[in-house]
Amino acid sequence: MAALAAMAIYNIACGIKTGEVRGSSHWVALADDPTRFWNIVVGNSIVLVASIAFLLVLNSRRPG
């Protein structure tokens, strides 16, 4: 869990540094590039599903 939290913090820091995180309306900047928008949506969805699957696998391997 600590590694996942560290990765999330790193991604947020990189987004702030590059200017991709601009507040609640930062998605408006992607209106001119729908391909990039959908790449981000699909990529985040894949990461979310993989993270949940990983946590379920860890939970199922719990001894006892």
Buried (B, 14 or more C-beta within 10 A) or exposed (E): EEEEEEEEEEEEEEEEEEEBEEEEEEEEEBEEEEEEBEEBEEEEEEBEEEEEEEEEEEEEEEEE
